[in-house]
């Protein structure tokens, strides 16, 4: 489905019982809301309502010219919730989705029941400036993300996953390649210009941080550090997974996700 806000279209998908508690999913850079397909069956089976939204210039959402910020991306989600008449949500985000989730927690805390941040960072990656600059250069010159599709998939998944689920691997690869150049460049600017480390210790919110044990881009050490910055937060690690732990080891991720959400489910619809 599409909503038009400020003259641009935002793609979203909302399924499940109307009065059920809502789980809001936010995807990674160069992906879209389809990356959460593996999480839909257990959530719907348990009676949750699921909202998935595409970030600016990703999937079915229109791009915005120029750089963006984590606060602006979080603001897009808040406006979507207001337009849909949804008061509060359980937030789940991976990679930049987890970074946006932190901004959402600071700027829109009243809308959150809980947060699960996966394979993410509390601040811009240190020591990777040259690698990010090279990716930006490639996308600008090609005016396409397609040249980055294969190396991105190598960072996101093990070869074992590609052999086990070749069709799913291709779906995600093709989604990377189809991401708009404007959407990719705008989001990378946000990734390279944020730092929440000083604010996280003041956050009063149930938080779970999850990470693939073989994730090199947003490694376990940084995810453990993130969980340690939030009072009372927990950390879970998934063996045999790189960046897309929710897809590569969906059964492990779903077990963690469902235990987390069910333990916080309101006895009455929220």
C-alpha positions as CSV (number, residue, x, y, z in Angstrom):
1,X,0.0,0.0,0.0
2,X,1.0,3.6,-0.5
3,X,0.6,6.8,1.5
4,X,1.5,10.2,0.1
5,X,3.2,12.5,2.7
6,X,4.6,15.9,1.6
7,X,4.2,14.9,-2.0
8,X,6.1,11.7,-1.8
9,X,4.9,8.1,-1.6
10,X,5.8,5.8,1.3
11,X,5.2,2.1,0.8
12,X,3.9,0.1,3.7
13,X,2.3,-3.2,4.5
14,X,-0.1,-3.7,7.4
15,X,-1.5,-7.1,8.2
16,X,-3.1,-8.8,11.2
17,X,-6.1,-8.3,13.5
18,X,-7.0,-4.6,13.8
19,X,-7.1,-4.5,17.6
20,X,-3.9,-6.6,18.1
21,X,-0.6,-5.1,19.4
22,X,1.5,-3.8,16.5
23,X,5.0,-4.8,15.6
24,X,6.8,-2.2,13.4
25,X,9.7,-3.4,11.3
26,X,12.4,-1.2,9.8
27,X,14.8,-2.7,7.2
28,X,18.5,-2.4,6.4
29,X,20.3,-0.2,3.9
30,X,19.7,-1.3,0.3
31,X,16.9,-3.6,1.3
32,X,13.2,-3.2,1.8
33,X,10.4,-4.4,4.0
34,X,10.4,-7.8,2.2
35,X,13.5,-8.7,4.3
36,X,11.1,-9.5,7.1
37,X,9.1,-12.2,5.3
38,X,10.4,-14.9,7.6
39,X,9.1,-13.2,10.6
40,X,5.5,-12.8,9.4
41,X,4.2,-16.4,10.0
42,X,5.0,-16.7,13.7
43,X,3.8,-13.1,14.5
44,X,0.5,-13.5,12.7
45,X,0.1,-17.0,14.2
46,X,0.5,-15.5,17.6
47,X,-2.1,-12.8,16.9
48,X,0.1,-9.7,16.4
49,X,-0.4,-7.0,13.8
50,X,2.6,-6.4,11.6
51,X,3.5,-3.0,10.0
52,X,6.5,-3.0,7.6
53,X,7.6,0.2,5.9
54,X,10.1,1.0,3.1
55,X,12.7,3.7,3.8
56,X,13.1,6.7,1.5
57,X,14.3,5.6,-1.9
58,X,14.1,1.9,-1.0
59,X,11.5,-0.6,-2.2
60,X,8.3,1.1,-3.1
61,X,9.0,4.5,-1.4
62,X,10.0,7.6,-3.3
63,X,13.6,8.9,-2.8
64,X,14.3,12.4,-1.4
65,X,17.1,14.4,-2.9
66,X,20.2,15.0,-0.8
67,X,21.4,13.7,2.5
68,X,19.2,12.7,5.4
69,X,19.5,12.0,9.1
70,X,18.4,9.3,11.5
71,X,16.0,11.8,13.1
72,X,14.3,12.5,9.7
73,X,14.0,8.8,9.0
74,X,12.5,8.2,12.4
75,X,10.2,11.1,11.7
76,X,8.9,9.3,8.6
77,X,7.9,6.3,10.7
78,X,6.2,8.5,13.3
79,X,4.2,10.3,10.7
80,X,3.2,7.0,9.2
81,X,2.0,5.8,12.5
82,X,0.0,9.0,13.1
83,X,-1.6,8.7,9.6
84,X,-2.6,5.1,10.3
85,X,-4.0,5.9,13.7
86,X,-1.5,3.6,15.5
87,X,-0.6,4.9,19.0
88,X,2.2,2.5,20.2
89,X,4.3,-0.3,18.7
90,X,6.9,-2.9,19.4
91,X,9.8,-1.7,17.2
92,X,12.1,-4.2,15.4
93,X,15.0,-2.8,13.2
94,X,18.1,-4.3,11.6
95,X,21.3,-2.4,10.6
96,X,20.2,1.2,9.8
97,X,16.8,0.1,10.9
98,X,18.3,-0.4,14.4
99,X,20.0,3.0,14.2
100,X,16.7,4.6,13.2
101,X,15.1,2.8,16.1
102,X,17.5,4.5,18.5
103,X,16.5,7.9,17.0
104,X,12.9,6.9,17.3
105,X,13.3,6.0,20.9
106,X,14.8,9.4,21.7
107,X,12.3,11.5,19.7
108,X,9.1,9.4,19.9
109,X,9.5,7.4,23.2
110,X,5.8,7.7,24.0
111,X,5.0,5.5,20.9
112,X,7.2,2.6,22.0
113,X,6.3,-0.5,24.0
114,X,9.7,-2.1,23.4
115,X,12.6,-2.2,21.0
116,X,14.6,-4.9,19.4
117,X,17.7,-3.7,17.5
118,X,19.6,-6.2,15.4
119,X,23.1,-6.1,13.8
120,X,23.5,-2.4,14.3
121,X,25.7,0.3,15.9
122,X,25.3,3.0,18.5
123,X,27.4,5.4,16.5
124,X,28.9,5.9,13.0
125,X,31.3,3.1,12.1
126,X,34.9,4.0,13.0
127,X,37.7,3.1,10.7
128,X,35.5,2.3,7.7
129,X,35.4,5.8,6.2
130,X,37.4,4.7,3.2
131,X,35.2,1.7,2.4
132,X,32.1,3.8,2.7
133,X,33.6,6.6,0.5
134,X,34.4,4.0,-2.1
135,X,30.8,2.6,-2.1
136,X,29.5,6.1,-2.4
137,X,31.8,6.8,-5.3
138,X,30.7,3.7,-7.2
139,X,27.0,4.5,-6.8
140,X,27.5,8.1,-7.8
141,X,29.4,7.2,-11.0
142,X,27.1,4.4,-12.0
143,X,23.9,6.2,-10.7
144,X,23.0,2.8,-9.5
145,X,23.5,0.5,-6.6
146,X,23.7,-2.6,-8.9
147,X,27.6,-2.7,-8.9
148,X,27.4,-3.2,-5.1
149,X,24.9,-6.0,-5.1
150,X,27.3,-9.0,-5.1
151,X,29.8,-7.6,-2.5
152,X,26.9,-6.6,-0.3
153,X,25.5,-10.1,-0.4
154,X,28.9,-11.5,0.6
155,X,28.9,-9.3,3.7
156,X,25.3,-10.2,4.5
157,X,25.2,-14.0,4.1
158,X,27.5,-17.0,4.3
159,X,28.0,-19.2,1.3
160,X,26.1,-21.9,3.1
161,X,23.0,-19.8,3.0
162,X,23.3,-19.2,-0.7
163,X,23.6,-22.9,-1.4
164,X,20.7,-23.7,1.0
165,X,18.2,-21.0,-0.3
166,X,19.3,-19.8,-3.7
167,X,15.9,-18.3,-4.6
168,X,15.8,-16.2,-1.4
169,X,19.4,-15.2,-2.0
170,X,18.5,-13.9,-5.5
171,X,15.4,-12.1,-4.2
172,X,17.5,-10.1,-1.7
173,X,20.3,-9.5,-4.2
174,X,17.9,-8.1,-6.8
175,X,16.4,-5.8,-4.2
176,X,19.9,-4.5,-3.4
177,X,20.5,-3.8,-7.1
178,X,17.1,-2.1,-7.5
179,X,17.6,0.4,-4.6
180,X,17.7,4.0,-6.0
181,X,21.0,5.7,-6.0
182,X,19.4,8.7,-4.2
183,X,18.0,6.5,-1.5
184,X,21.3,4.7,-0.9
185,X,23.4,7.9,-0.8
186,X,21.0,9.7,1.5
187,X,20.9,6.8,3.9
188,X,24.7,6.3,3.9
189,X,25.1,10.0,4.8
190,X,22.9,9.3,7.9
191,X,25.0,6.3,8.8
192,X,28.2,8.3,8.7
193,X,26.9,11.2,10.8
194,X,25.3,10.0,14.1
195,X,26.4,9.1,17.6
196,X,23.9,8.1,20.3
197,X,26.4,6.8,22.8
198,X,26.0,9.7,25.2
199,X,22.2,9.6,25.2
200,X,21.6,5.8,25.4
201,X,22.3,5.5,29.2
202,X,19.3,7.8,29.8
203,X,16.9,5.7,27.8
204,X,14.1,4.1,29.8
205,X,12.8,1.4,27.5
206,X,12.8,-2.4,27.3
207,X,15.6,-3.1,24.8
208,X,16.9,-6.3,23.3
209,X,20.0,-6.3,21.0
210,X,20.6,-9.3,18.7
211,X,23.5,-10.0,16.4
212,X,24.8,-12.6,14.0
213,X,28.0,-14.1,15.4
214,X,29.8,-13.8,12.0
215,X,28.6,-10.2,11.2
216,X,31.7,-8.2,10.2
217,X,30.1,-4.9,9.3
218,X,28.2,-4.4,12.6
219,X,30.1,-7.0,14.7
220,X,29.1,-8.7,17.9
221,X,31.4,-6.5,20.0
222,X,29.7,-3.3,18.9
223,X,26.2,-4.8,19.5
224,X,27.3,-6.0,23.0
225,X,28.5,-2.4,23.6
226,X,25.2,-1.0,22.5
227,X,23.3,-3.3,24.8
228,X,25.6,-2.3,27.7
229,X,24.8,1.4,27.1
230,X,21.0,1.0,27.7
231,X,20.0,0.3,31.3
232,X,18.5,-3.1,31.7
233,X,19.0,-4.1,28.0
234,X,19.8,-7.7,27.0
235,X,22.0,-9.1,24.3
236,X,21.5,-12.3,22.2
237,X,23.9,-13.7,19.7
238,X,23.0,-16.1,16.8
239,X,25.6,-18.6,15.7
240,X,26.2,-19.2,12.0
241,X,24.8,-15.9,10.8
242,X,26.3,-12.8,9.2
243,X,24.5,-9.5,8.9
244,X,21.0,-10.8,8.0
245,X,20.6,-13.0,11.0
246,X,16.8,-12.8,10.7
247,X,16.9,-14.5,7.3
248,X,20.0,-16.8,7.5
249,X,19.0,-18.3,10.9
250,X,15.3,-17.4,10.9
251,X,14.3,-20.1,13.3
252,X,16.8,-18.8,15.9
253,X,15.9,-15.2,15.3
254,X,12.2,-16.0,15.5
255,X,12.5,-17.9,18.7
256,X,14.3,-14.8,20.3
257,X,11.8,-12.4,18.8
258,X,8.7,-14.3,19.9
259,X,9.9,-14.9,23.4
260,X,10.7,-11.2,23.6
261,X,7.4,-10.0,22.4
262,X,5.2,-12.5,24.1
263,X,6.8,-11.7,27.5
264,X,5.7,-8.0,26.9
265,X,2.3,-8.6,25.5
266,X,-0.5,-6.6,27.1
267,X,-3.3,-8.6,28.5
268,X,-5.6,-6.3,26.6
269,X,-5.2,-5.0,23.0
270,X,-3.1,-1.8,22.8
